């Protein structure tokens, strides 16, 4: 793969700077009573192209059915802000967010969709899904 390092004049972080420490799981008080689908949308998501260092913009949509926990929204916002200067391909962003949230929340079902704005005339939408074992 060709290196573009000589064209980047600012620091691009690696994905290992993203942690789940700030995510705050809250007890879901309706466990066993009913299933709900929670949809959270972050329309101002930013990360960085790992090839060029140019900013990527998009909407991250998280849909999930909680089991024992729901996520506190302010903590989720701070978690997503960590990606701002991280160099990741779109496909890896959606999968990484899904993996991290599943690890913290252990939902019954979760879907993370990244809808990224046009670059070079192409738009990209990536949907990663998880379903707990029965």
Secondary structure, DSSP 8 states (H G I E B T S, - for coil): ----GGG--S--B-GGG--STT--EEE-TTTTT----EEEEEEEEEEE-TTT--EEEEEEEEEEE-SSEEE-HHHHHHHHHGGGGBB--HHHHHHHHHHHHHHHH--SEEEEEEEEEEETTEEEEEEEEEE---
